[in-house]
Amino acid sequence: GKSPPDQAWRYIYEVCDAMAWLHRHNLVHCNLKPRNVLIEDDQGSATKITDALQGWIGGVHHFETTDHFMYIPPEQAEHPEALPTHGSQWDVYSFGVLAFRLLTGQFPRGAEAFADQVKRQDQSRGIVHVADNAMILHAVRSQPAVRWPSRPTSKWDERRKLIIDKCLAIELKDRWPDLREV
């Protein structure tokens, strides 16, 4: 959800720093989302990233309705075999989604499609509903530009949002190569 701006930016910087450490050591995460980030209220404590490399298990094509597909770039779901060459850029995209959500409380793309899937799950009365992940991925791809709910309040705010926009680029070639660059 949305956090107060100063707190959100602190968390964003800490997550970026932790992920940059992984990338500096040639490690990728591929499952970056809020439930895999442990944050302490104590500003002296380091943010911890959990569940690395759990983002995609080859051969698994059906998930119950969760927000998993809202945090991964479409190409991660479509081509999981590209992990060795694109894993760090997948992390960059997921980081962008996480940062956007911390600042706005919203997903940057595909929110309506995801809400529809959650609604279908809620209406299924206890029957497990398999999410239509292809529909979610299509909705994400169909919105190439990210729309921020509010305008930047300063040049500094504008620059930081442009950095997040580049993290959220749909096209791999337009995204930062890894979080050391961010």
N, C-alpha and C positions, 0 to 999 in steps of 0.2 A: 504494500500500500504506500500511500504518500507519506513522506516524512517532512518535518520542517526543513527548509532549504539548507541551513547551516549543518544540521545533522545529516541530511541526505548527502551533501557533498563530502562530509567526513567519511561516511560509509563508502561512497563511490571511490574516493582516493585510496582507502584502505583495501578495498576489493581489487582495484586496479594494481596496486602495489603487490598484493599477494599473487595475483594471476601473472604479473610480469616476472615474478620470481620463478614460477613454474615454467614459463616460456623461456626464461634465461637458461634453465636447466633442461631444455628440450622435452618438457612434459606438457601434455595438454589435459584439459579437464573434460570437456564435451558434455557436461551436465550442469552448467552454472545456472543456478536459480536461487531464489531466496531461501528455500529450505536446506540448501547446501552451503549456506554462509552463516557462520557463527560469529556474532558480534557481542562484545561486552559493553556495558554502559561506561565502564572505566576507560577513560581516554588513553590511559597508559597501556592498555591491553591490545594485543594484536588481533586483527580479524583472522579467523581461520576458515579455510575452504575445505569442505568434506566431499566424499563420494566421487572422487576423480575417476574418469573413464567409465562411468556407469550410464552415460547418456544414450548410448545406442548399443544394443546387443543384436548382432546380425541374426536374421531369421525371425525376429519378433516384429510382427506387423500390426498387432492389435493391442491397444491399451484401453483400460477403463478411462473415463473422462477425467483427465487431469490437465494441468497447465503445461505439461512437458513440451508439447509441440508449439507453444507460444514463445518459448525461450530459445528454440533452435532455428538456425537459418534453414530455409527449404532444402538447400542442397545437402545438408547433413542427413535429412530423412530420405532423400531421393538417392543419394550415393554414399552410403556409410563406408564403402570400401575406400573412399578418398581420405580417410582419417590420417594416414601418414603424411599426406601432402597438404591437407587443408585444415587439420584439427585446430591449429592455433587461430586461424581466421574464424572458425566456428565459435571459438571461445570469445573472440572479439565481438561477434554479433550478439551472443548471449549476454555478455557484459553490457552492451548497449541497451538491451531490453531491460535488464536489471536496473541500470542507471535511470532510464526513462521512467520506469515504474516507481522508483524511489522519489523522483522529482514530481511526478504527476498523479500517481496512483492508478495509472491506466497502462494498458498495453499499447505499444506504438502502432501496431497493425493487427488486423484480424480479430479485434475485440468482439464485434457483433457475431461473427461465426462461432467463436469460442463460447460466448454467452448462450447462443442457440444450443450448442452441445450440452452445456451445463443444464439448461432448462429441460432438454430431452431426458437427461439422466434423472433430474428431480421428478419428472412426470412418470418415470418408469416403475414407480412403486416397489422398489427393492430389487427389481430385475436388473442385472448388470447390463448396462448400455455400453456398447463398444463405440468409442468416439469415431466420428468420420474425420480422421486426420487429414485425408486428402482434401476435404472441403476447407479445413483450417489452413492448410498450406496454400491452397489456391487463393483464399482470402488474403493471406499475407502477401503473396506474390502480386496480387491485383492492386495493391496500394504501394507503389514504389516510393513515393515521398512520405516522410514522416510529418505529421501535423501536430505541432505543439499546441496545447490548449491555451497558452498565454504567450505574449511577446516577451522577448528578453528585456530585463530591466536595466541592463548596463552593457557596455562593450564586453566586459569580462564574462557576463552571463551569456552573451551572444556567442563568444568564442567557445565556451564550454559546450553549448548546445550544438555548435557545428562539429565539434569533436565527436559527440555522441551520435550525431547524424551520420558521420562517416563510419562509425562502428556499426550502424544499422543499415548500411548499404546492402541492397538486395543482391547486387552483382558482386561476386567475390573480388573481382579486379579493382573495385572501388573502395574496398574495405582495408583498414589497417592490416599489415601482415601478422602482427601479434601485439600483445598488450604492452610490450616494452616500448613500442612506438607511441602508444596512447599517453 
